[in-house]
Amino acid sequence: MKVEQIYTGCLAHAAYYIENDGEAAIFDPLREVEPYIKRAKKDQAQIKYVFETHFHADFVSGHLDLQKKTNAQIVFGPGAKPNYNAVIAEDNQVFKVGRYKIKAIHTPGHTMESTTYLLIDEHNKEHGIITGDTLFIGDVGRPDLAQHVVADLTEEKLAGYLFDSLRNKIMPLNDNLIVYPNHGAGSACGKKMSKETTDTLGNQKKTNYALRADMSKEEFIKELLNGLTAPPGYFPKNVLMNIQGYQSFDNVKHNANNPLSPSDFEAFANASQALILDTRNANDFAKSFIPNSINIGLDGSFAPWVGELIKDIEQEILLVTPEGRQEEATTRLARVGYDYTSGYLNGGIENWINTGKEIDSCQRITAQEFEKIYAEKNTALIDVRKKSEYEAEHVEGSVNIPLNQLNEHLAEIPKNKPFVVFCAGGYRSMIASSILKQRGYDNFKDVIRGFKAIKETSVNTTKYVCPNTLL
């Protein structure tokens, strides 16, 4: 059976393309739909269906633009109530794509409309299941997202539904079926996902903690809910966009394709209170940047960190990007619902500098320089990694303020004392540094290559959780 997984690493997202006899279907597409349309044209196929496994929280789906551009029918599972035209499948309803069959199996739990699609080839042989966020490789979907948009749901109720869906709908299926999930390791939609992006259902029954045959519903609920961190703040907003609809991606790109001279860029920023988002790498940003800009580098988990840190999804944004990457930045912003990019700095930071505009910079130090500061024992050390990373191992005497909580803990960081900021490898600490600079902090240094480099020195590390205070 012809099934293609189209994987996007920065979101740990998998869409799927199937084609047979000139008809094609897309499952869980990303916001930019031209790659799917081109893929179908290559096969001289017409996209007949856009199947959605559920209302996604971690990205804005491209289903509406695909519908408009190809006349494909959007298909959701039972109980879905979108604010636009779509087919709402019944449990076990069968759809045809050429000689292939797609069977909708209602599997509530991650969300109430969550649906798994059973793929059946032209010989009537069951080939695989596209599971969305119901079943991952090594994990299952977190059950606490739908409660943020449906008032009477609780994570315990959803976890119970998920247990029933897995036991009654998924596990009785053939062990030889290939599992095609919507996400892999790195997604915030689960907590123990494997780096592998496909597997057989039989192997998952043996290795996936959530599919243990001897697990009771109570044990499942307890284990599934244990250790869940708060979902990123943009998740509920993306769900609503996927339910209610959104402006076309073509319109988003048109508005963002607005090259601005340094003077026009400065005037626009001052007049609109737009956020200046600098997407260059940490090293380049540290050397010179526009005052009050925020650094979130494209060469990292760009979109998730934008969603985590920029609270207003309708915030107007101006971009500073590496040369030629402004469209990439716009696209990756739109994938998570940030549709209000209004332009970019033409000629990049070099043009800004050449016209004599004001710049700022961040102090960076090597791990060897950090080693000397550490030995003096008179400088505060702030580790902005996740709590779990910190508890696994950290610099003795350091304080953990995870990057996604930095804005809420600024009062704990004294402006009159020097401090050092670091993360695992330097990406997150430069984001933190840009936020600190914007908030008026200047008496600090960032560690190049972060904790990875610090571990190569003689600095003491420990697994003991130190008190979380700088005072």
JORARA-V365478 format. One line per field, one symbol per residue. ss: DSSP state (H for helix, E for strand, C for the rest). phi: phi as a letter, one per 30 degrees, with the letter a starting at -180 (. if undefined). burial: b if it has 24 or more other C-alpha atoms within 12 Angstrom, else e. Layout:
ss->???
phi->???
burial->???
This chain:
ss->CCEEEEEEHHHCEEEEEEEECCEEEEECCCCCCHHHHHHHHHCCCEEEEEECCCCCCCCCCCHHHHHHHHCCEEEECCCCCCCCCCEECCCCCEEEECCEEEEEEECCCCCCCCEEEEEECCCCCEEEEEEECCECCCCECCCCCHHHCCCCCCHHHHHHHHHHHHHHHHCCCCCCCEEEECECCCCCCCCCCCCCCEEEHHHHHHHCHHHCCCCCHHHHHHHHHCCCCCCCCCHHHHHHHHHHCCCCHHHHHHHHCCEECHHHHHHHHHHHCCEEEECCCHHHHHHCECCCCEECCCCCCHHHHHHHHCCCCCCCEEEECCCCCHHHHHHHHHHCCCCCEEEEECCHHHHHHHCCCCCECCCEECHHHHHHHHHHCCCEEEECCCHHHHHHCEECCCEECCHHHHHHHHHHCCCCCCEEEECCCCHHHHHHHHHHHHCCCCCEEEECCHHHHHCCCCCCEECCCCCCCCC
phi->.dbcccccddchcbcbbbbahicbbcchddddceeddddddechccdcbcccdaddccacdcdddddddbidddbcdeidbdcadadcdceidcccbicdbbcdcdbdldbdcebccdcbddcicdcabcchcdbcdiabddccddddbbddcbddddddddeddddcccddddddddccddbbejdddabbddddcbadddddddcdedcddcddddddddddddidcddeddeeddedddddjadddedddddddbdcdedddddddddchddccccddedddedabdeidccbdddadddddeddccdcdcddbcccbeeicddededdddecjcccdclbddiiddddddciddbbacdbbdddddedddddibbdbcccddedddddaaddjdccbeedceddbdddcddcbdabcabdbjddddeeddddddcjdbcbbccdihdeddddccddbacdddedacc
burial->bbbebbbbbbbbbbbbbbbbeebbbbbbbbbbbeebbebbeeeebbbbbbbbbbbbbbbbbbbbbbbebbebbbbbbbebbbeeebbbbebeeebbbbbbbbbbbbbbbbbbbbbbbbbbbeeeebbbbbbbbbbbbbbbbbbbbbbbbeeeebbbbbbbbbbbbbbebbbebeeebbbbbbbbbbbbbbbbbbebbbbbbbebbeebbbbbeeeebeebbebbbeeeeebbbbbbbbbbbbbebbbbbbebbebbbbbbbbeebbebbeeeebbbbbbbbbbbbbebbbbbbbbbbbbbbbbbbbbbbbeebebbbbbbbbeebbbbbbbbbbbbbbbbbbbbbbbbbbbbeeeeeeebbbbbbbbebbbebbeeeebbbbbbbbbeebbebbbbbbbbbbbbbbbeebeebbeeeebbbbbbbbbbbbbbbbbbbbeebbebbbbbbbbbbbbeeebebeeeebeeebe
